[in-house]
């Protein structure tokens, strides 16, 4: 099939993007309204920036533009910025994000050398205004951010584009291949792509990314999990507030999805006759489900106390603590002996389990870990995780770990060893990026004089 002229692609994309944006505008408005005052920083999404940022951008050293769309990507950006600053302390960085939560997670990065704004919407004129104002020395996209107008504008201005910590699922690979006539010209606009695993390398090449620009760097998610916890002693505090002493064994359900809370509670109920020391801490992925979860657990016969009520209850030793507060999961892993990874029984894709591994917890999961297959394989090869095929098998594995402290501790220790062995992707990416940007036409060597 003949290649479609790029001018046609641009016209077609901008037409479809505008129509799609207009059709989804009411829904998008509703989502933004739920999370923040609608008009807050709206200008930034159209490429209009406050005067303070305009003054900051007048500095002769052009900033490196790093885009991290939301919370997970912003945590990766925090690792990358830290490592790049080790190599070049005076590096000027502009970070863009797409969500208020991503902005909050990125706030610890802000200093005299770092600014953060919302990413411009991928309209032609929004990107034009943003690039003319920012004039970046380089554009670094975290994970799989592909916005055609952003990439076209970067090439027009001679700005190199780097994609870091990227992975590609089988589903996305198929989608790229199905639309390769339209997508392949856009994928060619990346100058350097840092890929998480060897499997992803093959998928990227099949999908149409330029094979000579693919580089195996490992996963920066390990480095994110190694970031210092916000409140390192909170897990122990919660355990003590519940009245759970050294004699209790805590199973923590992390980032659980609908249906999993009831399944875990029923499993604990069935095991309590043999293991009266077993307790359950549930940390649902979406805290707004607290009311419905309490309703589901009411029929189990187990006593449930919400995390927010622990102090009032006064160390009452409930069978279940339901965490109804946000942003605490990574601080709670030290409170558990066994960790169940949510979205692996009733959901699809799974959740990241690296923070549990960092703390040496015994990790168990259901069969659905599609979004973390490379990490799963690494840990299964190291015998640092137990993946089960059903709720019944999960119960048998938990029973085994409760009965055998040596095996429970060994599983956690092997997971922690695997975790430590895979650290360093952030540092490797930073070394390459600093060297590549210095060589580019807009790099900071020439701009620093």
N, C-alpha and C positions, 0 to 999 in steps of 0.2 A: 504494500500500500504506500502510495506517495506521501511524503511528509507534508503536513499542513503548514502553510506559511505562518511565521510567528505573528505577523500583523493580524491574521485571521484569528489566531488563538487569543490574542489580547482583546480584540473586539468581542469575540464570543464569550470569553471569561468575564469581562467587565459587564457585559449585558446580563449574563446569567446571574452573576453575583448581585447586581443591583436589583434584579427582579426577585431573587431569592430573599434578599435582605428586606425588601418591601413586604413580601408575603409573610415573613416570620417576625416582622417588627412588633406586632402586639405581644407575641409570646416573649420575645427578648426584653421588651419593656417591663413585662411582669416579672421576669427573672431578676432583672437589675433592681427593680423596685423592692423586691423581697430582701435583697442583700445590702442595699445602700440607697441613700437619697439619689433619685434618678439623675439629677443634673450635676451631681458631684463630679468634677473633673471631666465633664463630657467633652470639653474642648481638646483635651489630650488625645481622645480617641479619634479626633479629626485632624490631628497634626498641629494644633494650636497650643502653645506652651506659655507658662507664666513668665513674667519678666525676670525673676531670679534665675530660672533655668537658662533663659536666653543669654544673660550675662555670663553664667558659668560656661556656656558653650563657646564664648568668644575667646577662650584660652587657645594659644597657638598649638598646643598638643591636642590633637583630635581624640575624642573618646572611643573606646571599644564599646560597641553596642551589643549587649547580651539580652536575648529575649527568652524569658521563662514564663510560660503562659499561666501556670497556677501553682498550687502548693508544692506538689511533688517536684516539678521542674525548678521551682525557686530554691528548694533545699539542695538540689544538684548545683544550681548556680552559686549558692553559698560556698560549697566545696571548691568549685572552679575558681571563684574570685579569691578565696583564701590562698590557693596554690599559685595563682598567677601573681598575686601581690608578694609572695615570698621571692619570686624571681624578679619582679619589677615593682618595687614598693610605691613608686610615684605614678603607676598606671591609672589613668582616668577612665572611669567606667560609667556608662549609662545603661541602666537596667529597665526593661519594659516587661510588664505583666498584663494579664487580661482580667484578673479577678481581684476583688478587695481582700480575700483571704491570702492570695499570693502576695499582695502588697504588704500585708501585715507580717508574713513570714520573712519577707526580704528586708524589713526595716532595720534589723541589726547590722546590715551591710552599709548603711548610710553614714557617710562622713564627708570631709571636704573634697575627697577625690571621687565620690560616688553619688550619683543621683538616680532617682527612680520615678518613672511615669507610666501611665497606661499605654499599651501598644496601640498605634493607630489602626483603625479598621482598614481592611485591605481594599479600600476604594482607591482608584487611580490618584485622585488629587490629595487624599489624606497621606498616602505614602510619598507623593511628590513633596508636599510641604514638610513632612517629617525628615526626609533625607536631606533636603536643602538646608534645614535648620541644624540638624545634628552633624552632618558631614562626617560620618564615622570612619575611623581608621580600619575597622573590620566589623563584620556582623557575625555573631555567634548565636546559633539557634540551639536550644536545649531540647533533646529528644526529637520527636517527629513533627516539627512545626514547618509546614510547607504552605506558604502564601505567595501565589504567583506574582502579584504586583510588587510585593516586597523584594522578591528575588530579581525580577526584571529591573526594578529601580536600582538595586545594588550593582547589577552588571553595568547599567547605563553610566553609573558614576565611578566605575572601576573599583568597587568595594568587594573584597574577597568575602565569600560566605562559607562558614564552617558549621557543620552539624555535629554535635557532641552527644555521646551516650545514647546513640540511636539503636533501636531494635525494630524488627518487622515481624509481625505475626503472619501465619500462613494465610489468614483471611485477607489482610491488607496486601500481601504479596499478590494474591489472586486479583484483587481489585485493581492494583497498579497494572497488572498484565492485561486485564480486560480493557482498560482505557489507555493502553500504552501509546496509541497514536496521538492522543492529546496530552498525556502526562509526561512521556519521555523527554520532550524538549525542555520541560520545566526542571526535571530531575538533573539534567545536564548542567544546570546553573550552579550546583554546589561545587566548591573548589576542594573541599576536604571533608571526609565523613568518618567520624570515630564510631566504630561499631562495637557492640557489647560482647558478641560471641562469634565463634566460627560458623555456627549455624546461621546466624543473622547475615554474615558475609555472603553466603550463598543466596539467601533470600533477596538481599539488596541487589545483587548482580542480576538475578532472574527478573526482578521487578523493573529493571531498566536504569538503575543508578550507574554512573560511570565506574566501572570495576577498578580502574587504575587509581581512583581517588578514595577507595575504601581502605580503612586501616583498623586492624583489630586492637582495641585498647582495653577491653574488659569493662566491667560495670561499675560506674561511679556510685551506684546504690549502696555498695559496701561502705564507701567513704561517708555517705550521708548518714548511714546507721551508726557510724563511729563519732558523729558530732556529739559534743557534750550535751547531756540532757538538760532541759530547762530547770527541772527540780529533781535532782538525783536521789533525794531521800524520800520522795513522796510515796513510792510504793510501800516502803516499810511503814510509813505513817498511816496509810490507809489500812494496811493489815493490822496494825496495832489498834486503830480506831474500831475495827470490826471485832476485836477480841480474839483474833486468830494468832495463837502463839506458835512455838516451835513444834508442838505436837500435831498441828494441822498441816495438811498438804493441800495446796491451792492449785486448782486447774483454772487457768485464765483463758477465756474465749475472746480473742482479739479481733476487732473489726467484723463482728458477726453480722450476718444478713438475715432477712426475714425467714423464720422457721428454724434457724439454727439454735436460737436461745432455748426454745422448747425441747429440741432434740438433746441438747447438752444437759438440760435440767433433768429430763427423764433418764438419761444415762447415769447421772450422778445419783439420782434416787435409787436406781437399780444396783449401784455399786456400794451404797452406804451400808448395807448389811454386812458386807465383807470388809469395807474400809470406812469405818465410822469417822475417821479423821479427815475425809475428803470434803473440801469446800469449793465453791464455784464463784469466780468473779467474771462477770459479763461486761464487755465493753463494746456496745453496738456501734456499727459504722456510722449510723445516723441517729444522733441523740434525740431527735424529735419523735422517734418511735418508742420512747420510754413508756408512755401510757399504754400502748397496745401490747408491749412486751410484758408489762405487769399483769395485764389481763390474761395473757397466755400462760404465765407462770402460776397464776392463782390456783389452777386446777392440779398442780403437781403435788400439793401438800407440803412443799418445802417453804421455809420462812425466807422471805426476800426483803432486803433493806436497800434503799437507794443510797448511792454514794453521798449525796447531799444531806442525808439524814443520819449518817453514822455518828456524828458527835452527839446529837440529841438522843440517840438510842443508847449510847454509853457502853461500848464493848459488849454487845449482847450476843455475839457469836452466831450470826445468822448462817444458814446453809448457803445462801446466795447473796452476793453484793452486786447490785446492778449500777454500773457507773453511768450517771446521768449528767456528767459534765464533759466538756469538750477539751481536746488537745492534751490529754493526760496519758494516752496509751503507752508511749515510749518510756514514761516515768514509772509505769506500773509493772513492767516485766520483772524487775527484781523481787516483786512480792509473790511470784508464783514459782512452783516447782515444775509444772507442766503447762505448756502453752498450745492451745488449739488455734490454728490459723483460719480465720473466717472466710466466708464466700467460697469454701471448698466442698461443702456438703450440699447446700441448696442453691448456691449461686454458681456462676461460671466465671472462670478467670483466676480466682484466688486473690490473696492479698500478700503484700511484702512481709516476709518473716525474718529479715536480716537483723532487725533490732532485738528480737528475741534470741537469735543466735549469738549476737554480741555479748549478751549477758549470761550465756551458757545455760539457757533453759532447755529442757527436753521438749522438742517440738513435734507435734502430731498434726495431721491434716487429712482432709477428705480427698477424693480423687480429682477434683476440678482445680487445677493449677495452670491453666492454659497460658496465662500471661507471664508466668515465671518458670517456664520449662527449663531454660538453661540453668537458672539457679537451683531448681529442683534436682536436676541431674548432678550438678556439682556436689550438692549435699548428700544425695543418695549414694554417690560413689564414695564419699567420706563417711558414710553411715552416721550422718549427723541429723537425719530427719526420718520420721516414720510416716509414710503416706499410705492411707487405707482406702479400700474400695467401697465401703459402705458404713452406715451407722453402727451396725452390729460388729464389724471388724474394728471400728474405732473404739468401741467399748472394750473389746478384748485386749487391744493394745494398751489402753489406759489402765486396765486392770493389771496387766503385766508390769507396767512401769510403777504402779503403786505398790505392787508386791515385791519388787526388786529394786532397792535403792541403788545398788551398784550399777545396774543397767540404766536406770534413770539418770544418774550422774554421768555415766559414760556417754550416753546419747547427747547430753548437754555439752560435755567437754569436747566431743568430736565435732559438734556443730560450731563451737567457739573457735576451734583450731582451723576449721575450713574457712570461717569468716576472716580470721587474721591473715590467712594465706592469700586471700583475694583482694586485700586492700591495695590502694595505690593508683587506681585508674585516673583519679582526679589529677594527681601529680603528673602522670604521663601525658595526659591531654594538655595540661597547662604548659609543659615544656615544649611540646610541639607547637602549640598556638602562639606562644611568645616568639618562638623562632620564625614561624611562618609570617606573622604580622610584621616583624622587623624587616623581612625581605620584601614585603609588598610595597607598591608605589605610594600608598597612603600610610604606611607603617610609621611607628613612632620614632624610628631612627631618623628618618628624613625630617619629620615634623619637629623633633627635638633640636634639630640642627647639630 
